[in-house]
Amino acid sequence: MAKPLVALVGRPNVGKSTLFNRLIGQPYAVVHDVPGTTRDRLYGTAEWAGVEFTLVDTGGIGLEVEGDIMAGTRAQAQAAIDEADVIVLVTDGQTGPIAADFDLADLLRRTQKPVLVAVNKTESQRHALAAAEFHALGLGEPIAISAIHGTGVADLLDAIVVRLPRTPEEPPPEDEIGLAIVGRPNVGKSSLLNALVGEPRAIVSEIPGTTRDAVDTIFEYGEHRLRLIDTAGIRRRGRIVPGVEKYSVLRALRAIDRADVALLVLDASEGITAQDAHIAGYIQEAAKGVVLVLNKWDLVEKNPRIQTEWTQVVRRNLQFLDYAPLLFVSALTGRGVRRVLDAAIAAAQEHRRRVPTARLNAVIGQAIEEHPLYVKGKQFKVLYVTQSGVRPPTFVFFCNAPDLLHFSYRRYLENRLRQAFGFEGTGLKLVFRGRREE
């Protein structure tokens, strides 16, 4: 199921990134966040009042039109208009509304999307009162907030949740595998799609998807029914502001949310880029199945060690997806394409896998015994572990003090689960609860 998408837009230096961090941080949100990557933060999974949504900091994507910052800001807002369910226009209460705010407001006012005005930097009473000036933008009641101190943020979250779409999606059949082809522009997603659904595979139907401008292709491969979730916006420019293709990550988020397995297409002729890491990071945080598809292998000059060298490059740049299979393919010539579906099906099966509870507790118990965790003299203890769900495999750890847990130890426990049970090609979700938590 695709989570609703909320985008933060605004001119530079109004505090979008600070607000983003505040919205996805405790105690205001529950974030499935795995540190340890070098990418900039663009998105996070947040929850408020029992409603989960994806938050996007458009300012962090780094789009600028050379010599014209406002043009880049307009492009950023246009991308948010295209993809978001709710848009938050972040403004600066200390400066009051300026021409750039009116320019963005004019763009947003013509949309059919819900738009909220968050007036940031209203720490003082004088600035809080000045927030009323932003009525002039014509976007409704401004909400005075301080992203640094957290004041007013709960009111903003309440307003966001009320405006999120509540129409439930039709769940896919249990035996159907959803595959999303994602990646930055011009890596060969369209060519891979055409190669995957070509003969001799039988296309069952083409039906509209829930993602805007997407068409889902249902086809059969062997004994498996596959739904190919192809977001047209990722691969066709359409009528958008020049440069907004950098924001294709926004469209990828929705396709990934709806999929069981993401096929992340990489370009062997260009190498691994920051945007590849952005999209890979979301796949990991969503705990989806994943296959890394290094496309355009026909364009790489070959030598006896070339495949080993490229494997090292990919693993080094996307080390947080070290559990994902890596395939070398050419969608143009057809080399290795058949193996993509085989790997995706294998990942989907791992994505739905359950393990015996007794064996699970034995593995974790041994892991903690061999490498105990002490923080300031206090020992972290796991009382019991259970697998609470699949798609993704989700494990709940009942422990004495979840606050003692460090990212590196969480990763250690995840690695021990993988060593014992496999789970190749799928993300895992680990939840840690204290004794008194339900």
N, C-alpha and C positions, 0 to 999 in steps of 0.2 A: 504494500500500500504506500503510495506516495504521500509524504508528509507535506503539509502546507508550507509555503515559502514566504518568509518575511525579509524584505530588503531594506537596509539602511542607506539612504542617499543624502547628499548634501554637499555644499562647497567645501574646499579644503579647510582644515584647522578648526572645525566646529566640534570635534570630539567624537566622531563616528566610531573610531576604533576603541576608544575608552568606553563608550556606551556598549559596544559589542561585547567587550570583555566583561562588563558588568552584567549584561543580560544572560550570558552563558555561564557565569560564575556562581558559586554558592554564595548565599543561600537561595538565590532567585531561580536557579535552573539546575537541572540534572543533565550533565553533558557526558556523552560516551566519547571521552577524549583520551587519546593515547599520545603522550609527549614523546620526544625523542627524534622528531623529524626536523629538517631544516627549513621546511616551507613556511611561508608567511601564513598567518591565520586568515582565512577567508570566510569560513562558515562554521557553524556549530549546531548541534542538536539540543534544543532547549525544551523545557517543560514548565508550564505554569497552569495552575488550577486543573491539573489532570489532562491538559491538552499539550501534545508534543508538536513541535514545528521546527523547521530548518531556518536558521538565521544567517543571512549573508551580509558581510561587511563589504559593500561594493567599493568603498574607498581603498581597501587593502589590495585590490586587484592590480592597481598601479597603472591604469590607462591614462595616458596624457597625450594630447595632441601638441606636438612641439611648438612652443611659442604661444600657445593658447590654452591655458589651464581651464578656462570656462568651457571651451569646446569639449574637453575631456570629461568635464563634470556633466555636461548635457548628454554625452554618449553613455556615461555610467547610468544616469537616470533613465535613459531610453531602454537600456538593457533590463533595468529593474521593472519598468513598466511592462515589458514583454513577458517576463517570467514570474513575477511575484504575485502572491495572492493579497498581500497587504504591504504597503510602502510606508516607511517612516522617514519623513523629511526632518533631518537633524539641523537645527539652527543654533545660533550663538546669542544667548540672552544678554551678554555684556556689550555686544556691538549694536544690538537691535537689528531689525530687518534691513538688508542692503539690496542693491540691484541684483546681485547674483541669486539671492533667495527668491525675489520676485520672478526672475527668469525661470528658475526651476519650478516654482509654484505654478506658473502659467502652463508649463509643460505637463505637470501632474494633474492639474485641474481638468484638463481635457480628456483624461482617461476615465474608464469605467471601474477603476480599481479603488478600493478604500485607501485613503491617504490620511496619516496622522502627522501632526506637527509637534515635534519634541523640541522644546526650547531649553537647551543645555546651558550649563555654567550659571545657574540661578542660585548659587550658594547664599548670597546675601538677600535680605528682604527687599532691598531696592531693585535688584535684578529680577527677583521673582515677580514683583509687581509690574516690571517692564515687559514681562512675557505677554501681557495683553496686547502689546503693539503688534504682535504677529497675527492678530485677527485680520490685519490688512492683507495677508496673503490669500485670503478667500478659501481656506481649506478647513474651516471649522475651528472648534475650540482648541487653542494651543495647550499643551501639557508641559508645565514647568518641571524640569528635572535637574539633578546634578549627577552626572555619570560618575564623578569621582567619589562623592559621598553617598550616593544611592538614594537620595531623597527624590520622591516623585516617580521612581522607577516602577514601583508596584502599580501605580495608577496607569502608567504607560502599558505595562504588561496586561492589565485588565482590559484596556481598550483594544489591544492587539487581538487578544483571544476572542473577544466578542465579535470581531470582524472576520475571523478566519472561516473559510467554508466548512460546512458540516455535512455535506452530502457524502454518504458512504459509497465507496467503490464496490463494484461487483467482484467478489473474490474469485481468482482463477481456480480451475479444477485442481485437486490435490496432486494428480498425476502429471500435471503440466509443468514444464520447466521454463521459467522466464529468463531470457538472455538479453542483456543490453550491450550494444556496441557503443563504446564511448571513447573519447580521446579528443585532443586538440584538433583544430582545423587542418585539413590537407595531409593527414597521416594515412589516408587510404581506407576510411571507414566505409564509404559507399562501395568501393571495389570489393572489400571483404564481404559486405552484405550481399552483393550480387553473386559472389562466388559461393557463399554459404547456401543460398536458396536456389541455386541453379540446379539443373538436372544432375543426377537422377532423383533429387529430392522432390517429394510431392507437396506442393503448396495447398493447404486445406482452405485457407481463406485469408483475406486481408480486411481487417476491421479497425475502426478508429480506436485509438488509445485514449487514456484519460489525460495524457500529457498533451499540451497544446501543439497542434501541427504535427502530431505523430500518427503513424499508421503501424499497427501491430500485425506482423505476418505470422500466421499459424501454419506450421508445416511439420511433417513427420520425418523422422530420421531413425531407421531401424524400428525398434519397438517403442520409441519415445516420441511424445508430442511436445513440440517446442514452440514457444511464443517469442518471436524476435521483436524486442521493443526498440524500435528505431525512431529516434527523435529527429525529425526532419530539420529542426532548427540547428542541430549540431553540424549538419553537413551541407546546408544550403544557406547562402547569405541572405537572400530575400531583400526586403526593403528595410534596411537598418542603417544606422549611422556608420560611416567608415571607421574601422578600427574596433567595432563592438564584437568582432569574432573573438577577441581576447576574453570575452565574457561567456563563451560557450560552456564554461564550467557550470554556469547557472542552469543551463538546460540539461547538462549531464546529471545534475543532482536528482532531478525528477525521474529520469530513466533508471538510474541506479536504485532509487528507492523502490521502484516497482519490480525490480528483477530479483531472481534467485542468484544469478551469476552475471558478473560484468566482464565483458571482453574488452580489456584496456588495450587499445591499439597504439603502438609506438612506432616511430619512424626511424628505420635503420640508416637512412641517408642523412639524418640531421642529429641524431643522438637524443639523449634524455634532457628534457627542459624542465623549468620550474612549473610550467602549467601541467605537464605530465604528472609531476609530484602532487600538485593540487588535487587533480582528479583521483589519483591513486590514494591519496590521504582520505578522501571522502569514502571511497570503497571500503577502506580499512575501518573507518569509524562506524560505517553502517554495518560492519561485520558480514558483508556479502561474500558469496563465492567469487573467485576471480581467476582469470587466465590472462597472462601477459602475452600479447601477440606482437612480436617484433616484425613489422611489415616492411616491404620493399627490400627484402634480403637479396633480391636479384641485382640491386644497385651497389652492393657492397663488394669492394675488391677483396678477393679471397686469398687466404694464406693458410698454412696448416693449423695455426692457432687462432684463427679469426673468431670462431664460435666461442672458444674459451674466453677470449679477450672481451667479446661483447657481453657474455654472461656476467663477467666481473663488473663491467660498466653498469649494467642494469641493476645488478644486486647491490652495488655500492650506492647508487642514486635512489633506489627504491627499497632500501634495506628493511623497512617496516612491512613489506610484502614478501618476506623471504619464504613464506609458505606457498606462494603462488607458482604454478608451473609456468615456464617460459618456453614459448614456441617461436621458431624462426620460419617465417612464411613469406610468400609473395602472392598477394591477391591477384596480381596481374597475370602471372604465369600459372597460378594454381598450386604452386609448391607448398606443401604442408597444410593446406586449408582443411582437408578432411580431418586432420588431427585436432583442429580447433574444437570441433563439435564433440569429439570423443573426450577431450580434456574437460570441456564445459559440463558434460553429463557426469563425468566422474566427480567434479567439484560439487555439482548439485546434489549428488548422492551423499557426499560427506557433509554438505550443508544441512542435510535432513537426518543425520545419524544420531542414534542414542547409544549410550554406553551403560554397562551394568553399574548400579549404585555401589555395590560392595567393592568392585574393582576400582571404581573412581575414588572412593575414600582410602583404599589401600595405597593407591598411587600418590595422592596428595599427602597422606600421612608419612609415607617414606620420604617424599621430597622435603617436607618440613623438618623431619628428623635429621636428614643429611645436611641440611643448610638452614638452621633456625635463624629467625629474625629477631634481633634485640634493638630497641630504641630507648636510649637513656635508661638502660637497666631493665626495661619492661619487655617481656617476650610476647611476640605475636603468636596466637594460637588459633588453629582452625578446629572447631568442634565437630562440624559435620558438613559434607558437600553433597549437593543433589543437582541433577540436571533437570532444570525446570521447563525446558522447551527446545525446539529445533527451528531451523530457518530464521536465525542462526542457532547453532548449538549454544545454549545458555546455561551457565553453571552458577549456582548460588552457594556462596561460602558463608556459613554461619561461624562467626569468629568472636574473640573476646574484645578486640579493639581495632575496628577498621581504620581508625585515624593513624595507626602506626604504619600502615601499608604504604610503601614507596613504589613508584612506577617500575623500578628495576626488579623488585620482588614480584610484582604482579606479572611482569614479563617472564620471570623465572618459572612461576607456577604454570603459566600458559605453555611454555616450552616443554615442561614435564608432561602436561596433558597431551601435547602433540607427539612427544616421544613414545608415550604409552599407547595412544589410540589412533594416531595418524592425523586425520583432519586436514590432509593436504588439499590446498586450493580453497579453503573456506576460512573466513574470520570466525573468531570465538568471542562470545560475550561473557565476561566474568563480573559477577555482582557480589559485593561483600557487605554483609549485614551484621550488626552487633547483636548481642544476646537479647536485648529488649525490643529489637525491631521485629515486626511481623514479616 
